[in-house]
């Protein structure tokens, strides 16, 4: 999936994700983060909400995923959702602050 995402074919990530769901294959943290990145490139808020609703809480609570979600929400124009995730991050790191700062700066 990451190859598609890096080469501007993020829509293929969505297709693979749907195939995984059909086969009851559960994405791991890395795959979820790739999917978050792919959805953020779509810029479509409803796609972003769709993916977030499916991410297990134990994955949503990991800092890499939280950072990816902050970035995704910002790219989709939902600074409020980005702030909500930012406020949930317990141990903020440089990436957390950079992601949130970029959202504020670019919007």
BELFENFEN-V552444 format. One record per residue. RES is the residue in one small letter. D_LAST is the distance of its C-alpha to the last C-alpha in whole Angstrom. Layout:
res=<RES | RES>
d_last=<D_LAST | D_LAST>
This chain:
res=<x | x | x | x | x | x | x | x | x | x | x | x | x | x | x | x | x | x | x | x | x | x | x | x | x | x | x | x | x | x | x | x | x | x | x | x | x | x | x | x | x | x | x | x | x | x | x | x | x | x | x | x | x | x | x | x | x | x | x | x | x | x | x | x | x | x | x | x | x | x | x | x | x | x | x | x | x | x | x | x | x | x | x | x | x | x | x | x | x | x | x | x | x | x | x | x | x | x | x | x | x | x | x | x | x | x | x>
d_last=<29 | 27 | 29 | 27 | 24 | 24 | 26 | 23 | 25 | 23 | 25 | 28 | 27 | 27 | 30 | 31 | 30 | 32 | 35 | 35 | 34 | 37 | 39 | 38 | 37 | 34 | 31 | 31 | 28 | 28 | 28 | 25 | 23 | 24 | 23 | 20 | 19 | 20 | 19 | 15 | 16 | 17 | 14 | 16 | 15 | 19 | 20 | 18 | 20 | 23 | 23 | 22 | 25 | 27 | 26 | 29 | 28 | 30 | 28 | 24 | 26 | 26 | 23 | 23 | 22 | 20 | 18 | 17 | 16 | 14 | 12 | 13 | 12 | 8 | 9 | 10 | 8 | 10 | 8 | 12 | 14 | 12 | 13 | 16 | 17 | 16 | 19 | 21 | 21 | 25 | 25 | 22 | 22 | 20 | 18 | 17 | 16 | 14 | 12 | 11 | 10 | 8 | 6 | 5 | 6 | 4 | 0>
